[in-house]
């Protein structure tokens, strides 16, 4: 192997390593999220829980920005993680499923707050930390936390 090939190979490996680790980082950042399976939302609502449902795609940059904001807000206020159940619906799997169509979800990167049979709030493609905080605060109020 000559020097040019060695340097090219070294550069390729050092660039590929962070890309290979990115999905693992994304999963770790959203560890507070439950993965949606059919019936999960109805089961949790029947228990009286307040839900934030995140219609998410792993390739979606808007979804990633929302995830960063949610993770930061959970770190700032532990009541979010303690009082709100976070459920992530995989857009690529459930985009045309009743969990999406029955709630008129227009696209991935939609955040929805539910309690009982009511929708309390929604953000579509918004990444503003302040707006996501307001949505989480709505969920906290519904959970009875001042």
C-alpha positions as CSV (number, residue, x, y, z in Angstrom):
1,X,0.0,0.0,0.0
2,X,1.4,3.4,-0.9
3,X,1.1,6.5,1.1
4,X,-1.7,8.1,-1.0
5,X,-3.9,5.0,-0.6
6,X,-3.2,4.8,3.1
7,X,-4.1,8.4,3.6
8,X,-7.3,8.1,1.6
9,X,-8.3,5.0,3.5
10,X,-7.6,6.6,6.8
11,X,-9.7,9.7,5.9
12,X,-12.6,7.5,4.7
13,X,-12.6,5.5,8.0
14,X,-12.4,8.6,10.2
15,X,-15.3,10.2,8.3
16,X,-17.4,7.0,8.3
17,X,-17.1,6.3,12.0
18,X,-19.3,9.3,13.2
19,X,-21.9,8.4,10.5
20,X,-22.1,4.8,11.7
21,X,-22.5,6.0,15.3
22,X,-25.2,8.6,14.5
23,X,-28.2,6.2,14.8
24,X,-27.0,4.9,18.1
25,X,-26.7,8.5,19.4
26,X,-30.2,9.3,18.1
27,X,-31.6,6.3,20.0
28,X,-29.8,7.2,23.2
29,X,-31.0,10.8,23.0
30,X,-34.6,9.7,22.8
31,X,-34.4,7.1,25.5
32,X,-37.5,8.6,27.2
33,X,-39.6,7.5,24.1
34,X,-41.6,4.3,23.9
35,X,-41.7,2.7,20.5
36,X,-45.3,2.6,19.2
37,X,-46.9,-0.8,18.7
38,X,-50.6,-1.2,17.8
39,X,-52.8,-0.6,20.7
40,X,-50.2,1.2,22.9
41,X,-51.7,4.7,22.7
42,X,-55.2,3.4,23.5
43,X,-53.9,1.3,26.4
44,X,-52.0,4.3,27.9
45,X,-54.9,6.7,27.4
46,X,-57.2,4.2,29.1
47,X,-54.9,4.3,32.2
48,X,-55.4,8.1,32.3
49,X,-52.0,9.0,31.1
50,X,-51.1,12.2,29.3
51,X,-49.3,11.4,26.1
52,X,-46.9,13.2,23.7
53,X,-47.0,11.3,20.5
54,X,-44.1,11.9,18.2
55,X,-44.6,11.0,14.5
56,X,-41.0,10.5,13.6
57,X,-38.7,9.3,10.8
58,X,-35.0,8.6,11.5
59,X,-34.0,10.3,8.3
60,X,-36.0,13.5,9.0
61,X,-33.9,16.5,10.0
62,X,-36.9,18.3,11.4
63,X,-37.7,15.3,13.6
64,X,-34.1,15.3,14.8
65,X,-34.3,18.9,15.7
66,X,-37.6,18.3,17.6
67,X,-35.9,15.3,19.4
68,X,-33.0,17.5,20.5
69,X,-35.4,20.1,21.9
70,X,-37.5,17.5,23.7
71,X,-34.4,15.9,25.2
72,X,-33.1,19.3,26.4
73,X,-36.4,20.2,27.9
74,X,-36.6,16.8,29.7
75,X,-33.2,17.5,31.1
76,X,-34.2,21.0,32.3
77,X,-37.5,19.8,33.8
78,X,-37.6,16.2,35.1
79,X,-41.4,16.5,35.5
80,X,-41.8,16.2,31.8
81,X,-40.3,12.7,31.8
82,X,-42.1,11.8,35.0
83,X,-45.6,13.0,34.2
84,X,-45.9,12.6,30.4
85,X,-45.7,9.4,28.5
86,X,-43.7,9.9,25.3
87,X,-44.5,7.6,22.4
88,X,-42.7,7.6,19.1
89,X,-44.6,6.4,16.0
90,X,-42.3,5.4,13.2
91,X,-43.5,7.3,10.2
92,X,-42.0,4.9,7.7
93,X,-44.0,2.0,9.2
94,X,-47.2,3.7,10.2
95,X,-47.7,6.6,7.8
96,X,-50.8,5.0,6.3
97,X,-52.0,3.2,9.4
98,X,-55.1,4.2,11.5
99,X,-52.8,5.5,14.2
100,X,-51.9,8.2,11.7
101,X,-54.9,8.6,9.5
102,X,-57.5,8.7,12.2
103,X,-55.8,11.7,13.8
104,X,-55.3,13.5,10.5
105,X,-51.6,13.6,10.9
106,X,-50.3,15.4,7.8
107,X,-46.7,14.4,7.9
108,X,-43.8,13.2,9.9
109,X,-42.4,15.7,12.5
110,X,-45.9,16.1,14.0
111,X,-46.1,16.2,17.8
112,X,-49.4,15.6,19.5
113,X,-50.6,15.8,23.1
114,X,-53.4,13.5,24.1
115,X,-55.4,12.9,27.2
116,X,-58.5,10.7,27.3
117,X,-60.3,11.2,24.1
118,X,-59.1,14.7,23.6
119,X,-56.3,16.2,21.6
120,X,-54.8,19.0,23.7
121,X,-52.3,20.4,21.3
122,X,-50.2,19.8,18.2
123,X,-47.1,21.0,16.4
124,X,-46.5,20.2,12.8
125,X,-42.9,20.6,11.6
126,X,-42.1,23.1,14.3
127,X,-38.7,23.0,15.9
128,X,-38.9,26.1,18.2
129,X,-37.8,25.0,21.7
130,X,-40.3,27.6,23.1
131,X,-43.2,26.2,21.2
132,X,-42.3,22.6,22.1
133,X,-42.0,23.7,25.7
134,X,-45.4,25.3,25.6
135,X,-46.8,22.0,24.2
136,X,-45.1,20.1,27.0
137,X,-46.4,22.6,29.6
138,X,-49.9,21.9,28.2
139,X,-49.3,18.2,28.8
140,X,-48.1,18.9,32.3
141,X,-51.2,21.0,33.2
142,X,-53.4,18.1,31.9
143,X,-51.4,15.8,34.2
144,X,-52.3,18.0,37.1
145,X,-48.8,19.5,37.6
146,X,-48.8,23.3,38.1
